[in-house]
């Protein structure tokens, strides 16, 4: 399903009017749609969930014992990944606020219908945001792989869930029927995986890749198996977390285009100073609908609220190189002898580029000046090896 909000569904969704639909280049690249092979594979995992590893067990919605859907700021759930998630959400909103705003304005009717189905089935309300990253709430969305409708269901999956799909009629375009089918499929996946992040991953890639990652790691924790999942699926899950977090707790910042640096995730804290959005010139070719996110500044004075990310010392030893194809940071760190954590901190929004959800077709990679020569010598080889690494994920 490629409409990720911030992709064929959401990522793509954000790119499409609300968020591009897979067929319409969703805002966020959504995870790859289910294939016939994926949808017909047995769903039952061969490894029993390790209850101690299922973060969602920390809290439930009180609905049929379902674990709740984790949102940014829930440190008890995300643990040492909490800051990483918060930063991803910040970047996601900044890069896709135009699309998010469009989806927000067009969401009352479809959200009302979806909420009714979810409530009837006692499912978490946050699951409706999957339709945002899948199709940007476009019921006519069609992905390159043949997924159709607001929930981007593949034909095999749709029929398995009881929908009618033929030349004359396609229930996948029907909001009520497709929502019932999608939630039925989500329930089926949850009965096997017992964690909503794993369910979102399986919805995107099919259950087989998720099961194999679980078998490989022996864990049912998304963060433990993340690197063994398809790259688009990894981005799909992160886009879902970001989208759900933004609509549930951060919607007031969508029009502003950014989340204040002093905002504390997990708490309803208002910024100390009223904020307004200030237009900003676009310096790169945008790949999503709308202009580049506007910086946040205090009302009245022209002081920019967003503070510098790097110290003066770091800026002195930093060099920026533009790349057009993603390179594995882990491979890069090893090959040129740079600390991976440093690269990650200097390039905090790099994941958005590797997942195909960045607003420009290029990325300004930050490297230590003394490593530039060796990087340039190995760049072609690093790019080639990275393609193989990403293709196997």
C-alpha positions in Angstrom: 0.0 0.0 0.0 1.7 3.1 -1.1 0.0 6.1 0.1 1.9 6.8 3.0 1.5 10.1 4.7 3.6 11.0 4.1 3.7 8.0 1.3 1.2 6.3 -1.2 -0.8 6.2 1.6 0.3 8.5 4.1 3.7 9.5 2.9 2.1 9.5 -0.5 -1.1 10.6 1.1 0.5 13.7 2.3 1.6 14.3 -1.2 -1.8 13.9 -2.7 -4.5 16.3 -2.0 -4.9 15.2 1.5 -2.0 12.9 1.2 -1.4 11.4 -2.1 -3.0 8.1 -2.8 -0.8 5.4 -4.1 -2.0 5.8 -7.5 -1.6 9.6 -7.2 1.9 9.6 -5.7 1.0 9.6 -2.0 2.6 12.1 0.1 4.6 9.7 2.1 5.8 6.6 0.4 3.7 4.0 1.8 4.9 0.5 2.3 4.7 -1.8 -0.6 1.2 -3.1 -1.2 0.3 -6.7 -0.4 1.0 -9.2 -3.1 -0.9 -12.3 -3.9 1.8 -14.3 -2.4 1.8 -12.3 0.8 -2.0 -12.4 1.2 -2.4 -16.1 0.6 0.4 -17.1 3.0 -0.6 -18.5 6.4 -1.0 -15.8 8.9 -0.2 -17.8 12.0 3.4 -17.0 13.2 5.6 -19.9 14.1 7.1 -18.1 17.1 5.0 -17.4 20.2 5.0 -13.8 21.4 7.4 -13.1 24.2 5.0 -11.2 26.5 8.0 -9.4 28.1 9.0 -7.9 24.8 5.6 -6.6 23.8 5.8 -3.0 24.8 2.1 -2.5 24.2 1.4 -4.7 27.3 2.2 -1.6 29.4 -1.2 -0.3 28.7 -4.4 -1.3 27.0 -7.5 0.5 25.7 -9.8 -1.7 27.7 -11.2 -2.9 24.4 -11.2 -6.7 24.1 -7.8 -6.6 25.7 -6.3 -4.8 22.7 -3.0 -3.1 23.4 -3.3 0.6 22.8 -1.8 2.3 19.7 1.4 4.1 20.8 1.8 7.8 20.1 4.9 10.1 20.2 5.9 11.0 23.8 5.0 7.6 25.4 8.4 6.9 26.8 7.1 3.9 28.7 6.3 2.3 25.3 9.2 3.5 23.1 11.9 3.4 25.7 15.3 4.5 24.3 13.6 5.1 21.0 11.4 7.8 22.5 13.6 10.8 21.3 14.1 9.2 17.9 10.3 9.0 17.5 9.7 12.5 18.7 12.3 13.9 16.3 10.8 11.9 13.4 7.4 13.3 14.1 8.8 16.9 14.2 10.5 16.4 10.8 7.4 14.7 9.4 5.1 17.6 10.3 7.6 20.2 9.0 7.9 18.5 5.7 4.3 17.5 5.1 2.3 20.2 6.9 0.6 21.3 3.7 -0.7 17.8 2.9 -1.6 17.2 6.5 -3.6 20.4 6.5 -5.4 19.3 3.3 -6.3 16.0 4.8 -7.4 17.6 8.1 -9.8 19.9 6.2 -11.3 17.0 4.2 -11.4 14.4 7.1 -14.7 15.1 9.0 -17.0 12.9 6.9 -14.7 9.9 6.3 -13.4 10.0 9.9 -16.9 10.0 11.2 -17.7 6.8 9.2 -14.5 5.1 10.2 -14.9 6.0 13.8 -18.4 4.4 13.7 -17.0 1.1 12.4 -14.1 1.1 14.9 -16.3 1.8 17.8 -18.7 -0.9 16.8 -15.8 -3.4 16.8 -14.2 -1.9 19.9 -11.0 -1.2 18.0 -8.6 1.6 18.8 -9.7 4.9 17.2 -6.2 5.7 16.0 -6.4 3.0 13.4 -8.3 5.4 11.2 -5.0 7.1 10.4 -3.9 4.1 8.4 -6.4 5.2 5.7 -4.6 8.6 5.7 -1.2 7.2 4.9 -2.6 4.6 2.6 -4.7 6.9 0.4 -5.0 10.3 1.9 -8.6 9.4 2.3 -9.1 9.1 -1.4 -11.7 6.4 -2.1 -10.7 6.3 -5.8 -7.0 5.8 -5.1 -5.2 3.1 -7.1 -1.6 2.1 -6.5 0.9 0.9 -9.1 0.6 -2.6 -7.6 -3.2 -2.6 -8.0 -4.3 -1.8 -4.5 -7.6 0.1 -4.6 -9.7 2.4 -2.4 -9.2 4.4 0.8 -7.6 1.3 2.5 -5.6 0.3 -0.5 -6.6 -3.3 -0.4 -5.2 -5.8 -2.9 -7.8 -7.8 -4.8 -6.9 -11.1 -3.1 -7.1 -9.6 0.3 -10.4 -7.8 -0.5 -12.0 -11.0 -1.6 -10.7 -12.9 1.4 -12.4 -10.3 3.6 -15.7 -10.7 1.8 -15.7 -7.9 -0.8 -16.9 -8.2 -4.3 -14.3 -7.3 -6.9 -15.0 -7.7 -10.6 -15.0 -5.7 -13.9 -18.4 -4.1 -13.2 -18.1 -3.4 -9.5 -15.3 -3.0 -6.9 -16.4 -2.8 -3.2 -12.9 -1.5 -2.4 -14.0 1.9 -3.4 -17.1 1.8 -1.1 -16.2 3.6 2.1 -18.5 1.5 4.4 -17.7 -1.9 2.8 -13.9 -1.3 2.5 -13.7 0.0 6.0 -15.4 -3.1 7.4 -13.1 -5.3 5.3 -10.0 -3.4 6.3 -10.8 -3.6 10.0 -11.6 -7.3 9.7 -8.2 -7.8 8.2 -6.6 -5.7 10.9 -8.3 -7.8 13.6 -7.0 -11.0 11.9 -3.4 -9.6 11.8 -3.7 -8.5 15.5 -4.9 -12.0 16.6 -1.6 -13.3 15.3 0.9 -10.5 16.1 -0.6 -8.9 19.3 1.0 -5.5 18.6 -0.3 -2.7 16.5 3.0 -1.6 15.1 3.6 -5.1 13.8 0.1 -5.1 12.4 0.7 -1.9 10.5 3.9 -3.4 9.2 2.1 -6.6 8.1 -0.7 -4.6 6.5 1.9 -3.0 4.3 4.3 -5.8 3.4 2.1 -8.8 4.0 2.5 -11.0 7.1 5.3 -13.1 5.7 8.1 -10.6 6.0 7.0 -9.7 9.6 6.9 -13.4 10.6 10.3 -14.0 9.2 11.8 -11.0 11.0 10.2 -12.3 14.2 11.7 -15.8 13.7 15.1 -14.3 12.9 15.2 -12.2 16.1 12.9 -14.1 18.4 11.3 -10.8 19.3 7.8 -9.3 18.8 9.1 -5.8 19.4 9.0 -3.6 16.3 12.2 -1.9 17.1 14.0 -5.3 17.4 12.8 -6.5 14.0 12.8 -3.2 12.2 16.0 -3.6 10.3 14.9 -7.0 9.0 11.7 -5.6 7.4 11.4 -4.1 3.9 12.6 -0.5 3.9 9.3 0.9 2.7 7.6 -1.1 5.5 9.8 0.5 8.1 8.9 3.9 6.8 5.2 3.0 6.7 5.2 2.2 10.4 7.0 5.4 11.3 4.7 7.4 9.0 1.7 5.9 10.8 3.1 6.8 14.2 3.8 10.3 13.1 0.4 10.8 11.4 -1.6 9.4 14.4 0.5 11.4 16.8 0.0 14.6 14.9 -3.7 14.3 14.4 -4.4 13.1 17.9 -2.1 15.4 19.9 -0.4 18.0 17.6 -3.1 19.1 15.2 -2.8 22.7 16.5 0.7 22.9 15.0 -0.2 21.7 11.5 -1.1 25.3 10.2 2.0 26.6 11.9 4.2 24.2 10.0 6.4 23.2 12.9 6.4 22.0 16.5 7.9 24.5 19.0 11.3 23.4 20.3 10.0 23.8 23.9 7.0 21.6 23.4 7.1 18.5 25.6 5.7 15.4 23.9 3.3 13.5 26.0 2.1 16.7 27.7 -0.4 19.3 26.6 2.0 22.2 27.0 1.3 25.4 25.1 4.3 27.3 23.8 5.3 30.2 26.0 5.0 32.7 23.1 2.2 32.9 20.5 3.5 31.6 17.1 2.7 32.6 13.6 3.9 31.1 10.3 6.2 33.2 8.1 6.5 32.5 4.4 9.8 31.0 3.3 11.4 30.7 -0.2 11.7 27.2 -1.6 15.3 26.4 -2.4 14.8 22.9 -3.7 12.3 21.1 -6.0 9.5 19.8 -3.8 8.1 16.4 -4.4 5.0 16.8 -2.3 2.1 19.2 -2.7 2.4 22.7 -1.4 5.4 24.8 -0.5 8.2 24.1 1.9 7.3 24.3 5.6 7.4 27.8 7.0 9.7 28.5 10.0 8.0 29.3 13.3 8.8 32.7 14.8 7.4 34.6 17.8 4.6 37.0 17.1 5.9 40.6 17.1 9.7 40.1 17.3 11.4 38.3 14.4 13.2 35.9 16.7 13.2 32.4 15.3 12.0 30.0 17.9 13.8 27.0 16.4 17.3 26.9 17.9 20.5 25.8 16.2 21.0 22.1 16.1 24.8 22.2 16.0 27.4 23.8 18.2 30.0 26.3 16.8 32.7 23.7 17.2 30.6 21.2 15.2 30.0 23.6 12.4 33.7 24.3 12.1 34.5 20.6 11.3 31.3 19.9 9.3 31.1 19.6 5.6 27.9 19.2 3.5 27.7 17.0 0.4 24.6 16.7 -1.7 23.6 13.1 -2.6 20.8 12.0 -4.8 20.7 8.3 -3.8 20.5 7.0 -0.2 23.5 5.4 1.4 23.4 3.2 4.4 24.6 5.2 7.4 25.9 2.0 9.1 27.9 1.1 6.0 29.1 4.7 5.6 30.2 4.9 9.2 32.2 1.6 8.9 33.8 2.4 5.5 35.0 5.9 6.2 35.6 5.6 9.9 33.0 7.9 11.5 31.0 7.3 14.6 27.5 6.2 13.5 25.8 8.1 16.4 27.5 11.3 15.2 26.3 10.8 11.7 22.8 10.1 13.0 22.8 13.2 15.1 24.1 15.4 12.3 21.7 14.0 9.9 18.6 13.6 12.1 16.1 13.7 9.2 18.1 11.2 7.1 15.5 8.4 7.6 13.0 10.5 5.7 15.3 10.5 2.7 16.0 6.8 2.8 12.3 6.0 3.2 11.5 8.1 0.2 9.5 10.7 2.2 11.9 13.6 1.9 10.5 16.7 0.1 13.4 17.0 -2.3 15.1 14.5 -4.6 18.4 15.2 -3.0 19.8 15.2 0.6 22.5 17.5 2.1 24.6 14.9 3.9 26.7 16.3 6.8 30.2 14.7 7.3 33.4 15.6 9.1 35.7 17.6 6.8 38.6 15.2 7.3 36.4 12.4 6.0 35.3 14.1 2.8 38.1 12.8 0.5 37.7 9.2 1.5 33.9 9.5 1.1 34.3 10.9 -2.4 36.6 8.1 -3.4 34.2 5.5 -2.1 30.9 7.2 -2.9 30.1 5.1 -6.0 30.9 1.9 -4.3 29.0 2.9 -1.1 25.9 3.8 -3.2 26.1 0.5 -5.1 26.5 -1.6 -1.9 23.7 0.4 -0.2 21.3 -0.5 -3.1 21.9 -4.1 -2.3 21.4 -3.6 1.4 18.2 -1.7 1.0 16.9 -4.2 -1.6 17.3 -7.0 0.9 15.3 -5.2 3.6 
